[in-house]
Amino acid sequence: MKLNESEIQTYVDIWMAMKSYLNPKEKDTACEKFLDIINENVCDLSETADEWVGYDGTLDKVLREVYIDSDSYEDYDSDDEDKW
């Protein structure tokens, strides 16, 4: 299933709301779990991950590490680390 931009934005908003309550050391692991749940229950992120890039640095990092082929994301611009 492919999500439209507003649906992706809703999930990003959920992530951003949760992220503010996380210990900085836990945010990467929490993001991986969050995206795993989306991947298992909502849409196949290995096919749609590029549509999720650009909303948040932590999401971008995990998407690139887990769901996007490393050769295909060199052109994306994103902050590697969030400032919290």
FIVO-922851 format. One record per residue (C-alpha): y, x, z; residue number from 0; residue in one letter. Coordinates in steps of 0.05 Angstrom, whole numbers, plus 5000, padded with zeros to 4 digits. Last residue first. Layout:
@y=Y&x=X&z=Z&pos=NUM&code=a
...
//
This chain:
@y=5373&x=5357&z=5416&pos=83&code=w
@y=5388&x=5391&z=5350&pos=82&code=k
@y=5330&x=5378&z=5303&pos=81&code=d
@y=5294&x=5437&z=5273&pos=80&code=e
@y=5276&x=5450&z=5201&pos=79&code=d
@y=5336&x=5412&z=5176&pos=78&code=d
@y=5320&x=5382&z=5108&pos=77&code=s
@y=5328&x=5397&z=5034&pos=76&code=d
@y=5268&x=5384&z=4990&pos=75&code=y
@y=5255&x=5430&z=4931&pos=74&code=d
@y=5199&x=5470&z=4963&pos=73&code=e
@y=5160&x=5407&z=4977&pos=72&code=y
@y=5108&x=5408&z=4922&pos=71&code=s
@y=5075&x=5475&z=4935&pos=70&code=d
@y=5058&x=5457&z=5008&pos=69&code=s
@y=5019&x=5395&z=4988&pos=68&code=d
@y=5048&x=5339&z=5029&pos=67&code=i
@y=5010&x=5301&z=5084&pos=66&code=y
@y=4998&x=5347&z=5143&pos=65&code=v
@y=5048&x=5405&z=5147&pos=64&code=e
@y=5100&x=5375&z=5102&pos=63&code=r
@y=5096&x=5306&z=5135&pos=62&code=l
@y=5099&x=5339&z=5204&pos=61&code=v
@y=5162&x=5379&z=5187&pos=60&code=k
@y=5197&x=5322&z=5151&pos=59&code=d
@y=5183&x=5274&z=5209&pos=58&code=l
@y=5212&x=5325&z=5258&pos=57&code=t
@y=5273&x=5336&z=5213&pos=56&code=g
@y=5289&x=5263&z=5205&pos=55&code=d
@y=5304&x=5216&z=5147&pos=54&code=y
@y=5297&x=5264&z=5089&pos=53&code=g
@y=5223&x=5259&z=5073&pos=52&code=v
@y=5190&x=5190&z=5078&pos=51&code=w
@y=5186&x=5177&z=5003&pos=50&code=e
@y=5151&x=5244&z=4994&pos=49&code=d
@y=5097&x=5220&z=5041&pos=48&code=a
@y=5074&x=5165&z=4994&pos=47&code=t
@y=5006&x=5186&z=4968&pos=46&code=e
@y=4982&x=5229&z=5027&pos=45&code=s
@y=5017&x=5178&z=5070&pos=44&code=l
@y=4967&x=5124&z=5055&pos=43&code=d
@y=5000&x=5061&z=5081&pos=42&code=c
@y=5001&x=5015&z=5142&pos=41&code=v
@y=4941&x=5023&z=5188&pos=40&code=n
@y=4911&x=5092&z=5182&pos=39&code=e
@y=4971&x=5129&z=5155&pos=38&code=n
@y=5019&x=5093&z=5201&pos=37&code=i
@y=4976&x=5110&z=5260&pos=36&code=i
@y=4970&x=5182&z=5238&pos=35&code=d
@y=5046&x=5184&z=5229&pos=34&code=l
@y=5057&x=5164&z=5302&pos=33&code=f
@y=5004&x=5213&z=5325&pos=32&code=k
@y=5035&x=5271&z=5286&pos=31&code=e
@y=5104&x=5251&z=5312&pos=30&code=c
@y=5078&x=5252&z=5384&pos=29&code=a
@y=5050&x=5321&z=5373&pos=28&code=t
@y=5115&x=5346&z=5343&pos=27&code=d
@y=5156&x=5312&z=5398&pos=26&code=k
@y=5118&x=5339&z=5458&pos=25&code=e
@y=5155&x=5404&z=5471&pos=24&code=k
@y=5222&x=5369&z=5463&pos=23&code=p
@y=5202&x=5320&z=5519&pos=22&code=n
@y=5203&x=5251&z=5489&pos=21&code=l
@y=5248&x=5192&z=5506&pos=20&code=y
@y=5297&x=5203&z=5448&pos=19&code=s
@y=5238&x=5206&z=5400&pos=18&code=k
@y=5217&x=5134&z=5414&pos=17&code=m
@y=5281&x=5105&z=5385&pos=16&code=a
@y=5280&x=5154&z=5327&pos=15&code=m
@y=5207&x=5136&z=5311&pos=14&code=w
@y=5222&x=5061&z=5312&pos=13&code=i
@y=5282&x=5073&z=5266&pos=12&code=d
@y=5238&x=5114&z=5219&pos=11&code=v
@y=5189&x=5056&z=5217&pos=10&code=y
@y=5245&x=5008&z=5199&pos=9&code=t
@y=5273&x=5056&z=5148&pos=8&code=q
@y=5205&x=5059&z=5114&pos=7&code=i
@y=5206&x=4983&z=5109&pos=6&code=e
@y=5277&x=4983&z=5081&pos=5&code=s
@y=5258&x=5035&z=5029&pos=4&code=e
@y=5198&x=4996&z=5003&pos=3&code=n
@y=5128&x=5011&z=5027&pos=2&code=l
@y=5069&x=5025&z=4982&pos=1&code=k
@y=5000&x=5000&z=5000&pos=0&code=m
//
